[in-house]
Every structure is written in structure tokens, then in C-alpha cells.
């Protein structure tokens, strides 16, 4: 075991050694030697760096890595732009298809509307034409005739029996309001005025295609008028008008005027639009 004196001696020796070292290091020769050693180490380090290709290539690799990274980012940007362009193209195509469908639908709607308008116009025309197509048309029948005496003898008058009828040539029934019927000898054409004539057949219904015969009527002519008619001086006429309603509640009139031709013993229509007309 060391005594206190030994411990104190060891400490003093160490301190002396440190002082000697510090004095040696502070000398100019030591400093010059240190600088020479540092220069040799730097030269060796530079030569080693030049000799090591890995160390020389590090800046180029870093540039290549940076370029590759930039290129990768550019590729990503281009890819994103391509996707956006494709999306825009799809949207444009979809928009075009939508517009095309809209145009087709518009044309279809226009065609349907035009067809509906034509159908409505046709329906209106048909509705207007229906009363004309389906109405009643009443005319004097073709079986009108006269019955003459077998022999006139010395009589100063001639008795003639008239047979007349009316036929509905329409497609619906007709309701007779009245019939003006007259038969007489005239030296000229009748005037066609029947306001004062007797009215017949009120309320008679004549169905479509049916004929209604009137009761026979008689005319007694002076023998002289008969002879004049037989000679062509004047004639015996059967004239008048029939007033009727159709199923559409419309009123119509038919005027007629026939002349009895004595040589042929038959009635013929008088050529006069004023005396033979209808509405």
C-alpha cells in the first residue's frame, strides 16, 4: 500500500512529463513535420480518389439518377395528360352521341307531331265531309206517269191521273217537312215559285235507298189545252219542290220540273237549272 508521500511523488512526475511533451510540440520543427505529414496525406487522398473510379463517378451517377427521376416525373405527367385527353375524348364522344340521340329524338318527335297534325286534319276533313257523304238526297222518282182515259169522246175536258213518288238516294233517312207539287198546262215554262202551293207529305220518313209513292192526283184539262199541248204549243208540266231534314238536322231542298211528252206518252226533264236544282 502506498503512503501519502508516494502518491504525491507520482503526480509530480506525470505533470513533468506532460510539460516536456507540450514544449516539444510547440517547437518549429514539430510544426513543419506536422504540415509535411498533412500534405502527404492530402496527396495520397487525392491520388486514391483519382485511382478509385467509384469515387470519380459519383457526381455523374447523381446527375443520371436526378435525370432519371425527372424523366420519371415527366412520364407520369405525360401519362396523366394522356389520361385527361382520353377522358376528354370520351366525354366529347359521349356528348356527340347525346346530341345525335337528341337530334334523332327531335326528328322522331317532329315526325310524330306531323303525323298527328295530318291525322287531326284528316279527322277534321272527314268530320266535315261526313254530313255530305252520309246525308240524305231526295229526288222525284223516275216512275212518275199519267193515266189517260181510254177515249176522249165528245167530252170537252180531259181527265189525267198523275202518279208521283220520291226516292232517297242518300245513306241516311230523310224526314219530309213538306212537298209542293203542281201539275198543269202552261204555254211557257213554270216560274218555279211554290210559296202558295199546297203542302203534302209532312212528317214522312224516307229511308236510305227507299222510295215513297204519293197518293195519286187528278188534273182535268180543257180539251183545247190538251190539243194545244199535243200540237207542241205549250205543255203539261209536273213541277214543285221537296223540303226535308237529314239525320244531321240540316234542311235541304230539291226543285224539280218535268214535262209530259204526249207523242211518247212519257215524262222528260225540263232543261232548266233554275227549275231542277238541289242543295
HELIX and SHEET records of a PDB file:
HELIX    1   1 UNK A    4  UNK A   25  1                                  22    
HELIX    2   2 UNK A   28  UNK A   51  1                                  24    
HELIX    3   3 UNK A   53  UNK A  134  1                                  82    
HELIX    4   4 UNK A  223  UNK A  230  1                                   8    
SHEET    1   A 3 UNK A 138  UNK A 140  0                                        
SHEET    2   A 3 UNK A 165  UNK A 168 -1                                        
SHEET    3   A 3 UNK A 211  UNK A 213 -1                                        
SHEET    1   B 3 UNK A 145  UNK A 148  0                                        
SHEET    2   B 3 UNK A 157  UNK A 163 -1                                        
SHEET    3   B 3 UNK A 217  UNK A 222 -1                                        
SHEET    1   C 3 UNK A 199  UNK A 200  0                                        
SHEET    2   C 3 UNK A 174  UNK A 186 -1                                        
SHEET    3   C 3 UNK A 205  UNK A 206 -1                                        
SHEET    1   D 5 UNK A 199  UNK A 200  0                                        
SHEET    2   D 5 UNK A 174  UNK A 186 -1                                        
SHEET    3   D 5 UNK A 235  UNK A 245 -1                                        
SHEET    4   D 5 UNK A 251  UNK A 261 -1                                        
SHEET    5   D 5 UNK A 266  UNK A 269 -1                                        
SHEET    1   E 5 UNK A 199  UNK A 200  0                                        
SHEET    2   E 5 UNK A 174  UNK A 186 -1                                        
SHEET    3   E 5 UNK A 235  UNK A 245 -1                                        
SHEET    4   E 5 UNK A 251  UNK A 261 -1                                        
SHEET    5   E 5 UNK A 277  UNK A 278 -1                                        
END                                                                             
